[in-house]
């Protein structure tokens, strides 16, 4: 969008006027290769040709030159270092010499609206970055975007520096001597939200440790070589461990577009490949004590027999792999009546790979309440929440336990699921909207087909491949392989859901204390689901639980 004429002096005049007012400072000379994977190139690729752009912290004009010469944009800027302005001035329609901590942008750029406002590696240099962010929305054109990049304070090299007793500032890098604020992905998104901005696209740069300013820690015979393998694994075995910078395209919350909070899978894959060789160091086998809880209510006995047989096979396989120590199974009978006790007790009478007990006679306390009763009788380090209609592949427990052994930060493992016909079920999901639930549960087939792209996004189908999916917002309750410590921290299920949405609620609360991971090598067969097809009582229970969930965690309508 075109600005009105400027009344301020031209950049050349400003350069002269502020020479004595602003001290000389380090100039960040960079080369912009539009095809590279560095932060400036990635930001530039988000800018449309012919756009109006405001470049905050323009430096010597590296970005401005590319936007002007190659993309034919109209570019204005702000820079506080007069020596940098002297190099940049040719590439900007107008450039202000000013301190971003003090400038009132609406006054200096009165009447201007920009398609893109760029803050490339700027926020970390400000004492109060929120004061700058609060000014940006009123300068955006309709559908405009704020493009920013910040260093990742959770980069493995920086954390290793701390563990080694160092925190040494440098002329550039993550510990640049002029950095005043430090960000992780979560804290950056929180800062944006505090100023009514939301992430609409998220990207990152990845840097191998050997290429970073912390490389000396990882040389042969240096600090890393003297540390326990478990420590190095815990340090590196995070999707964002080797993310060097976060790159965000943000917009005012009122624009209604979906908020993006997680990195795209290709970025996580790049980070994982960068440290895969280090994680190849063998780890001492870990043996877990395991508890398994199955809550039933008028179960299909032949199906339950299959469930228990497949569970036995999976337990035997995990023992053979050296992953299991003691195992305890609780089969909890929620009724109705007392007539189920004898047939269920008979199922536990055959030889087992575990100690097994039946809990019965307490009435129907609901799905979550029943599992909480089972938890009271279990003391395993790992706890499996299992539906009475789930068949495990023989290696399902072995894969899940091995993953927990390799990833100490993970509190819940979710499996790859197929139904009785061999079709994939997508049980990990985004946070639901009312429209998503209505379409998925109650809409006729022709209407669901019309909204299939939307439902695919809700069911995370674009993320369901052969790679681990980190931090899915929602995991299904039909199979939840959990660390007992994480379950204890959140107090187990909330029993007031009775039936439906207790797994949605548990997922969100677990994510606050541990990581969630969908692991495709953990495979199960799920024979149930489809609440809307079970009659009016189940529809009523589903609707009541949905209402409770949204009131507790926040409404999203569409």
Secondary structure per residue as TSV (DSSP state, phi and psi in degrees):
chain	resnum	aa	ss	phi	psi
A	1	X	-	360.0	135.9
A	2	X	-	-76.2	140.4
A	3	X	-	-88.4	159.2
A	4	X	-	-73.6	171.6
A	5	X	-	-64.1	144.3
A	6	X	-	-81.0	142.0
A	7	X	-	-102.9	-11.2
A	8	X	S	-76.3	163.1
A	9	X	-	-62.0	156.6
A	10	X	-	-67.4	163.8
A	11	X	H	-57.8	-40.1
A	12	X	H	-60.5	-39.3
A	13	X	H	-68.3	-41.0
A	14	X	H	-61.3	-38.9
A	15	X	H	-57.8	-43.0
A	16	X	H	-69.2	-42.6
A	17	X	H	-65.2	-32.0
A	18	X	T	-100.3	5.9
A	19	X	T	-58.8	-40.5
A	20	X	T	-89.4	-16.7
A	21	X	T	-83.5	-29.3
A	22	X	S	-116.2	125.2
A	23	X	-	-66.8	153.1
A	24	X	-	-64.8	145.6
A	25	X	-	-142.8	171.8
A	26	X	-	-61.3	133.3
A	27	X	-	-102.6	127.9
A	28	X	-	-90.0	92.4
A	29	X	-	-84.2	125.1
A	30	X	-	-136.4	158.9
A	31	X	-	-109.6	131.5
A	32	X	-	-99.7	106.0
A	33	X	-	-99.0	109.8
A	34	X	T	-63.3	-13.1
A	35	X	T	-100.7	0.6
A	36	X	S	-82.0	178.1
A	37	X	-	-108.5	18.7
A	38	X	S	-83.6	170.6
A	39	X	H	-66.4	-39.6
A	40	X	H	-65.1	-40.8
A	41	X	H	-65.9	-40.8
A	42	X	H	-66.0	-38.9
A	43	X	H	-63.5	-43.4
A	44	X	H	-62.0	-34.2
A	45	X	H	-69.5	-17.6
A	46	X	T	-82.0	-12.9
A	47	X	S	-87.7	128.2
A	48	X	-	-79.1	142.5
A	49	X	T	-55.8	143.2
A	50	X	T	77.4	10.5
A	51	X	-	-79.4	162.4
A	52	X	E	-96.6	125.9
A	53	X	E	-129.6	137.8
A	54	X	E	-111.5	118.3
A	55	X	E	-104.2	106.3
A	56	X	E	-93.3	125.0
A	57	X	S	76.0	55.7
A	58	X	-	-68.3	-20.3
A	59	X	T	58.6	-145.3
A	60	X	T	-80.9	10.6
A	61	X	S	88.8	23.6
A	62	X	H	-61.7	-49.5
A	63	X	H	-70.0	-42.9
A	64	X	H	-58.5	-39.6
A	65	X	H	-63.3	-44.5
A	66	X	H	-64.5	-44.8
A	67	X	H	-63.8	-37.6
A	68	X	H	-76.1	-49.8
A	69	X	H	-74.5	-41.8
A	70	X	T	-96.2	-44.1
A	71	X	S	-96.8	-4.2
A	72	X	-	56.3	40.6
A	73	X	-	-84.6	161.7
A	74	X	E	-99.4	118.8
A	75	X	E	-122.1	127.1
A	76	X	E	-110.6	163.3
A	77	X	E	-153.4	167.4
A	78	X	E	-132.4	133.0
A	79	X	E	-151.7	138.1
A	80	X	S	-96.3	-13.2
A	81	X	-	-96.2	113.1
A	82	X	H	-63.0	-29.7
A	83	X	H	-67.1	-36.9
A	84	X	H	-69.0	-38.5
A	85	X	H	-61.2	-36.8
A	86	X	H	-59.3	-32.9
A	87	X	H	-83.5	-28.1
A	88	X	H	-90.7	-22.7
A	89	X	G	-54.6	-33.1
A	90	X	G	-66.8	-19.0
A	91	X	G	-103.7	3.2
A	92	X	-	-121.6	138.0
A	93	X	S	-62.2	-40.4
A	94	X	E	-152.9	135.4
A	95	X	E	-135.2	129.9
A	96	X	E	-95.2	135.5
A	97	X	E	-93.8	103.6
A	98	X	-	-159.6	158.5
A	99	X	-	-86.9	123.5
A	100	X	T	-65.2	-16.7
A	101	X	T	-74.1	-22.1
A	102	X	T	-117.7	-21.4
A	103	X	-	-66.6	143.7
A	104	X	-	-105.5	100.9
A	105	X	H	-62.7	-37.5
A	106	X	H	-63.3	-29.3
A	107	X	H	-78.6	-41.8
A	108	X	H	-72.4	-29.2
A	109	X	T	-121.4	46.3
A	110	X	T	-59.8	132.6
A	111	X	T	82.8	-0.2
A	112	X	-	-95.7	142.5
A	113	X	-	-134.8	133.3
A	114	X	E	-116.4	143.2
A	115	X	E	-71.2	-32.4
A	116	X	E	-141.7	134.0
A	117	X	E	-115.3	121.9
A	118	X	E	-106.4	127.6
A	119	X	E	-122.6	78.2
A	120	X	E	-85.3	107.3
A	121	X	T	54.6	50.8
A	122	X	-	-115.5	-43.8
A	123	X	G	-58.6	-33.5
A	124	X	G	-69.3	-14.0
A	125	X	G	-91.5	-3.2
A	126	X	-	-105.0	141.3
A	127	X	T	-68.0	-38.8
A	128	X	T	-128.5	75.6
A	129	X	H	-60.8	-25.6
A	130	X	H	-63.3	-30.8
A	131	X	H	-64.7	-35.4
A	132	X	H	-72.1	-47.0
A	133	X	H	-58.7	-35.4
A	134	X	H	-64.9	-19.0
A	135	X	H	-90.7	-11.1
A	136	X	H	-81.4	-34.4
A	137	X	G	-58.4	-38.4
A	138	X	G	-73.0	-10.5
A	139	X	G	-97.9	-1.6
A	140	X	E	-85.5	139.6
A	141	X	E	-72.8	164.3
A	142	X	E	-53.9	135.2
A	143	X	E	66.5	15.2
A	144	X	E	-71.3	161.6
A	145	X	E	-132.9	146.4
A	146	X	E	-101.1	119.7
A	147	X	E	-106.7	125.5
A	148	X	E	-144.0	156.6
A	149	X	E	-136.3	143.9
A	150	X	E	-141.6	151.1
A	151	X	E	-71.6	153.8
A	152	X	B	-95.0	111.8
A	153	X	T	-71.2	-12.6
A	154	X	T	-96.1	14.4
A	155	X	-	-59.8	137.3
A	156	X	H	-58.9	-35.2
A	157	X	H	-64.1	-40.5
A	158	X	H	-68.6	-41.6
A	159	X	H	-64.4	-40.5
A	160	X	H	-61.7	-37.8
A	161	X	H	-57.5	-43.6
A	162	X	H	-65.0	-44.5
A	163	X	H	-62.9	-29.4
A	164	X	T	-83.6	2.6
A	165	X	T	87.8	16.4
A	166	X	-	-115.4	154.9
A	167	X	-	-157.7	74.2
A	168	X	-	-102.3	119.8
A	169	X	-	-73.6	152.6
A	170	X	B	-136.3	169.4
A	171	X	S	-63.8	-32.5
A	172	X	S	-144.2	173.7
A	173	X	S	104.8	-166.2
A	174	X	T	-65.5	-32.0
A	175	X	T	-109.1	46.8
A	176	X	B	-52.2	136.8
A	177	X	T	-62.2	-18.3
A	178	X	T	-100.6	5.6
A	179	X	-	-73.8	129.0
A	180	X	-	-111.4	-22.2
A	181	X	-	-127.6	150.3
A	182	X	-	-128.4	141.0
A	183	X	B	-130.2	144.5
A	184	X	-	-107.0	175.1
A	185	X	H	-57.8	-47.0
A	186	X	H	-63.9	-43.5
A	187	X	H	-70.6	-32.1
A	188	X	H	-65.8	-47.6
A	189	X	H	-63.6	-33.2
A	190	X	H	-67.5	-41.3
A	191	X	H	-61.2	-43.1
A	192	X	H	-60.8	-45.8
A	193	X	H	-62.3	-33.8
A	194	X	H	-64.2	-18.8
A	195	X	T	-117.2	29.9
A	196	X	T	58.6	35.1
A	197	X	E	-116.7	148.2
A	198	X	E	-131.8	147.0
A	199	X	E	-74.0	124.5
A	200	X	E	-106.0	-15.0
A	201	X	E	-154.9	145.1
A	202	X	E	-136.1	132.1
A	203	X	E	-141.6	-178.0
A	204	X	E	-162.1	161.9
A	205	X	E	-105.2	145.4
A	206	X	E	-116.3	135.3
A	207	X	-	-134.9	125.9
A	208	X	-	-64.9	146.7
A	209	X	G	-58.6	-37.3
A	210	X	G	-67.6	-16.7
A	211	X	G	-99.5	-2.7
A	212	X	S	-94.7	174.7
A	213	X	T	-70.1	-6.7
A	214	X	T	-102.4	15.2
A	215	X	G	-58.4	-34.2
A	216	X	G	-60.3	-27.9
A	217	X	G	-66.8	-21.0
A	218	X	G	-109.8	7.6
A	219	X	S	-73.5	159.8
A	220	X	T	-58.7	128.7
A	221	X	T	84.9	-1.9
A	222	X	S	-89.3	-164.9
A	223	X	G	-53.4	-48.6
A	224	X	G	-62.1	-34.9
A	225	X	G	-65.8	-22.4
A	226	X	G	-93.6	-0.1
A	227	X	S	-93.6	154.1
A	228	X	-	-61.4	146.1
A	229	X	H	-56.8	-38.1
A	230	X	H	-63.0	-36.4
A	231	X	H	-66.8	-46.1
A	232	X	H	-63.2	-40.4
A	233	X	H	-62.9	-46.2
A	234	X	H	-63.1	-35.0
A	235	X	H	-69.6	-42.0
A	236	X	H	-92.1	-22.8
A	237	X	-	-85.6	59.9
A	238	X	S	-136.7	139.5
A	239	X	T	-56.8	-28.3
A	240	X	T	-104.6	14.1
A	241	X	T	-60.8	-38.0
A	242	X	T	-109.5	18.3
A	243	X	E	-76.6	121.6
A	244	X	E	-91.3	-38.8
A	245	X	E	-140.3	146.0
A	246	X	E	-98.8	141.7
A	247	X	E	-126.6	126.9
A	248	X	E	-131.2	137.6
A	249	X	E	-106.5	115.9
A	250	X	E	-118.1	159.4
A	251	X	E	-149.2	161.6
A	252	X	E	-57.6	142.4
A	253	X	G	-58.1	-28.2
A	254	X	G	-73.0	-6.6
A	255	X	G	-74.9	-12.0
A	256	X	-	81.0	-1.3
A	257	X	-	-74.3	155.6
A	258	X	-	-66.0	144.8
A	259	X	-	-84.6	132.3
A	260	X	-	-106.5	122.4
A	261	X	-	-117.3	-10.9
A	262	X	S	-122.7	152.9
A	263	X	-	-68.4	150.0
A	264	X	-	-64.7	152.2
A	265	X	H	-60.5	-30.6
A	266	X	H	-68.2	-29.2
A	267	X	H	-71.0	-44.7
A	268	X	H	-61.8	-38.8
A	269	X	H	-63.1	-40.0
A	270	X	H	-64.0	-41.2
A	271	X	H	-65.5	-41.2
A	272	X	H	-64.3	-41.8
A	273	X	H	-66.1	-28.2
A	274	X	H	-68.4	-27.9
A	275	X	H	-116.3	9.5
A	276	X	H	-59.4	-39.0
A	277	X	H	-65.3	-34.2
A	278	X	H	-69.7	-35.8
A	279	X	H	-76.7	-5.7
A	280	X	T	-74.0	-9.4
A	281	X	S	-60.8	127.0
A	282	X	-	-62.2	143.1
A	283	X	-	-111.8	141.5
A	284	X	-	-58.9	136.4
A	285	X	-	-57.0	142.7
A	286	X	-	-113.2	127.0
A	287	X	-	-104.1	127.1
A	288	X	E	-105.5	145.7
A	289	X	E	-85.7	136.8
A	290	X	E	-126.3	138.4
A	291	X	E	-119.8	146.3
A	292	X	E	-127.7	131.3
A	293	X	E	-122.5	128.3
A	294	X	E	-124.3	120.7
A	295	X	E	-103.7	127.7
A	296	X	E	-119.6	157.2
A	297	X	S	-149.3	106.1
A	298	X	S	49.2	59.5
A	299	X	-	-73.8	159.9
A	300	X	-	-78.7	104.5
A	301	X	H	-59.3	-46.5
A	302	X	H	-58.0	-38.5
A	303	X	H	-66.9	-42.5
A	304	X	H	-63.8	-35.3
A	305	X	H	-59.3	-44.6
A	306	X	H	-62.3	-40.9
A	307	X	H	-58.1	-47.2
A	308	X	H	-70.0	-36.2
A	309	X	H	-63.3	-44.3
A	310	X	H	-68.7	-33.2
A	311	X	H	-63.4	-44.3
A	312	X	H	-56.8	-46.0
A	313	X	H	-62.0	-40.9
A	314	X	H	-67.3	-38.3
A	315	X	H	-63.9	-42.9
A	316	X	H	-62.7	-41.0
A	317	X	H	-63.1	-43.4
A	318	X	H	-65.7	-35.5
A	319	X	H	-64.3	-42.2
A	320	X	H	-62.9	-30.5
A	321	X	T	-82.0	-0.7
A	322	X	T	73.9	25.8
A	323	X	-	-104.4	-10.8
A	324	X	E	-118.5	140.2
A	325	X	E	-110.6	-115.8
A	326	X	E	-75.8	145.9
A	327	X	E	-132.1	136.1
A	328	X	E	-132.6	127.0
A	329	X	E	-108.7	132.2
A	330	X	E	-118.1	118.9
A	331	X	E	-102.3	112.6
A	332	X	E	-109.5	122.8
A	333	X	E	-97.6	111.8
A	334	X	-	-90.2	14.9
A	335	X	-	93.2	-160.2
A	336	X	S	-79.3	149.7
A	337	X	S	67.9	-165.0
A	338	X	S	-110.7	1.8
A	339	X	T	-72.6	-12.7
A	340	X	H	-85.3	-12.6
A	341	X	H	-61.5	-47.6
A	342	X	H	-64.1	-50.4
A	343	X	H	-63.4	-35.6
A	344	X	H	-70.1	-38.9
A	345	X	H	-63.2	-34.8
A	346	X	H	-63.4	-32.6
A	347	X	H	-66.6	-24.5
A	348	X	T	-94.7	1.4
A	349	X	S	-79.8	-17.0
A	350	X	S	-81.7	160.3
A	351	X	-	-56.2	141.3
A	352	X	-	-126.0	159.7
A	353	X	S	-85.8	9.4
A	354	X	S	-153.6	161.2
A	355	X	E	-74.3	140.1
A	356	X	E	-137.0	143.8
A	357	X	E	-143.4	152.3
A	358	X	E	-106.6	132.1
A	359	X	E	-113.5	123.1
A	360	X	-	-148.9	167.8
A	361	X	S	90.5	3.8
A	362	X	S	-97.0	-3.2
A	363	X	-	83.7	-177.5
A	364	X	-	-88.9	103.1
A	365	X	-	-98.9	8.3
A	366	X	-	89.6	165.5
A	367	X	H	-64.5	-52.4
A	368	X	H	-66.0	-40.7
A	369	X	H	-62.6	-39.5
A	370	X	H	-63.3	-42.5
A	371	X	H	-67.8	-31.8
A	372	X	H	-65.8	-38.4
A	373	X	H	-61.9	-41.5
A	374	X	H	-63.8	-39.9
A	375	X	H	-60.0	-34.1
A	376	X	H	-64.1	-21.6
A	377	X	T	-102.3	2.0
A	378	X	-	-116.1	147.7
A	379	X	-	-135.1	21.5
A	380	X	-	-69.3	150.3
A	381	X	S	-65.0	-32.5
A	382	X	E	-120.2	138.8
A	383	X	E	-125.9	127.9
A	384	X	E	-104.0	119.4
A	385	X	E	-93.7	116.0
A	386	X	E	-130.1	131.7
A	387	X	-	-75.5	153.4
A	388	X	T	-78.2	11.6
A	389	X	T	-129.3	28.5
A	390	X	E	-116.4	126.0
A	391	X	E	-105.4	124.1
A	392	X	E	-85.7	140.7
A	393	X	-	-67.9	155.0
A	394	X	T	-57.7	-36.1
A	395	X	T	-98.5	11.2
A	396	X	H	-60.6	-47.4
A	397	X	H	-69.0	-38.2
A	398	X	H	-59.9	-45.4
A	399	X	H	-65.8	-41.9
A	400	X	H	-66.5	-43.5
A	401	X	H	-68.1	-38.5
A	402	X	H	-62.9	-38.5
A	403	X	H	-65.1	-42.4
A	404	X	H	-63.0	-38.1
A	405	X	H	-63.9	-35.8
A	406	X	H	-83.6	-17.9
A	407	X	-	-129.2	84.7
A	408	X	T	-62.3	-22.4
A	409	X	T	-81.2	-10.1
A	410	X	E	-81.3	131.1
A	411	X	E	-107.7	-14.9
A	412	X	E	-147.8	131.3
A	413	X	E	-109.8	125.4
A	414	X	E	-107.1	146.4
A	415	X	E	-98.9	167.1
A	416	X	E	-79.8	134.9
A	417	X	E	-125.7	138.3
A	418	X	E	-128.4	160.7
A	419	X	-	-95.9	-171.4
A	420	X	T	-65.6	-15.9
A	421	X	T	-101.3	7.6
A	422	X	S	83.1	7.1
A	423	X	-	-86.1	141.3
A	424	X	E	-65.8	138.1
A	425	X	E	-108.3	136.0
A	426	X	-	-106.2	87.6
A	427	X	-	-95.9	-13.2
A	428	X	-	-84.0	138.3
A	429	X	B	-141.9	161.9
A	430	X	-	-73.5	168.4
A	431	X	-	-58.0	132.3
A	432	X	-	-79.7	152.3
A	433	X	-	-108.1	162.9
A	434	X	H	-61.0	-39.0
A	435	X	H	-64.2	-42.3
A	436	X	H	-57.8	-46.7
A	437	X	H	-66.8	-39.5
A	438	X	H	-65.9	-43.2
A	439	X	H	-64.7	-46.3
A	440	X	H	-70.2	-35.9
A	441	X	H	-95.3	-29.3
A	442	X	H	-129.9	-13.4
A	443	X	S	-74.5	147.6
A	444	X	-	-66.2	161.5
A	445	X	H	-58.6	-39.7
A	446	X	H	-64.9	-34.6
A	447	X	H	-74.3	-39.1
A	448	X	H	-60.3	-39.9
A	449	X	H	-61.4	-37.6
A	450	X	H	-64.5	-33.9
A	451	X	T	-101.5	17.2
A	452	X	H	-57.4	-41.7
A	453	X	H	-57.6	-38.7
A	454	X	H	-65.6	-45.6
A	455	X	H	-65.0	-34.8
A	456	X	H	-61.7	-41.0
A	457	X	H	-66.1	-41.3
A	458	X	H	-60.3	-40.4
A	459	X	T	-87.7	9.1
A	460	X	T	56.1	34.7
A	461	X	G	-64.5	-30.4
A	462	X	G	-70.1	-13.4
A	463	X	G	-103.7	-4.4
A	464	X	-	-89.5	82.1
A	465	X	S	-126.7	-147.7
A	466	X	S	-89.3	1.5
A	467	X	S	-97.0	151.9
A	468	X	-	-63.6	134.4
A	469	X	E	-100.6	113.7
A	470	X	E	-88.2	139.5
A	471	X	-	57.8	48.2
A	472	X	-	-62.5	138.2
A	473	X	S	-60.6	-38.2
A	474	X	B	-128.8	133.8
A	475	X	-	-118.2	146.6
A	476	X	-	-74.8	145.6
A	477	X	T	-83.9	-0.3
A	478	X	T	-71.6	-23.9
A	479	X	E	-152.4	110.1
A	480	X	E	-129.7	108.7
A	481	X	E	-94.6	106.8
A	482	X	E	-119.5	148.0
A	483	X	E	-73.3	130.2
A	484	X	H	-61.4	-36.4
A	485	X	H	-60.4	-38.3
A	486	X	H	-68.0	-42.4
A	487	X	H	-61.2	-40.7
A	488	X	H	-64.8	-36.5
A	489	X	H	-63.7	-32.3
A	490	X	H	-100.9	-1.5
A	491	X	T	79.3	22.9
A	492	X	S	72.1	-153.4
A	493	X	-	-75.0	154.8
A	494	X	-	-89.6	112.9
A	495	X	G	-71.7	-12.0
A	496	X	G	-72.1	-7.8
A	497	X	G	-74.7	-26.7
A	498	X	-	63.8	-61.4
A	499	X	S	-152.6	132.3
A	500	X	S	80.1	142.1
A	501	X	S	70.8	-4.7
A	502	X	H	-66.2	-30.2
A	503	X	H	-75.3	-35.3
A	504	X	H	-59.0	-49.2
A	505	X	H	-62.4	-44.1
A	506	X	H	-63.5	-40.8
A	507	X	H	-58.4	-48.5
A	508	X	H	-63.9	-38.6
A	509	X	H	-74.3	-36.9
A	510	X	H	-63.3	-37.6
A	511	X	T	-62.3	-18.7
A	512	X	T	-78.7	-16.9
A	513	X	T	-121.8	-11.7
A	514	X	S	-158.8	172.9
A	515	X	E	-94.1	149.6
A	516	X	E	-108.8	145.6
A	517	X	E	-144.5	132.8
A	518	X	E	-92.9	118.9
A	519	X	E	-116.0	106.0
A	520	X	E	-66.5	-18.0
A	521	X	E	-76.4	-13.0
A	522	X	E	-90.9	109.5
A	523	X	E	-119.6	135.2
A	524	X	E	-138.1	164.2
A	525	X	E	-115.1	123.0
A	526	X	E	-113.5	123.6
A	527	X	-	-99.5	-1.0
A	528	X	-	-112.4	-155.8
A	529	X	-	104.6	-166.1
A	530	X	-	63.6	65.7
A	531	X	G	-59.5	-36.6
A	532	X	G	-68.2	-13.3
A	533	X	G	-101.5	11.2
A	534	X	S	-106.7	6.2
A	535	X	-	107.6	171.7
A	536	X	H	-66.3	-33.1
A	537	X	H	-63.4	-42.5
A	538	X	H	-68.9	-35.4
A	539	X	H	-62.4	-41.1
A	540	X	H	-64.9	-43.6
A	541	X	H	-63.8	-41.2
A	542	X	H	-61.2	-46.6
A	543	X	H	-65.8	-41.9
A	544	X	H	-61.7	-44.3
A	545	X	H	-66.8	-37.6
A	546	X	H	-62.4	-43.7
A	547	X	H	-59.1	-45.3
A	548	X	H	-62.6	-42.5
A	549	X	H	-61.8	-49.5
A	550	X	H	-67.7	-36.6
A	551	X	H	-64.2	-33.2
A	552	X	H	-82.2	-40.1
A	553	X	H	-108.9	-11.1
A	554	X	-	116.3	135.1
A	555	X	-	-81.7	135.9
A	556	X	-	-133.1	118.0
A	557	X	-	-87.5	-37.6
A	558	X	-	-152.8	360.0
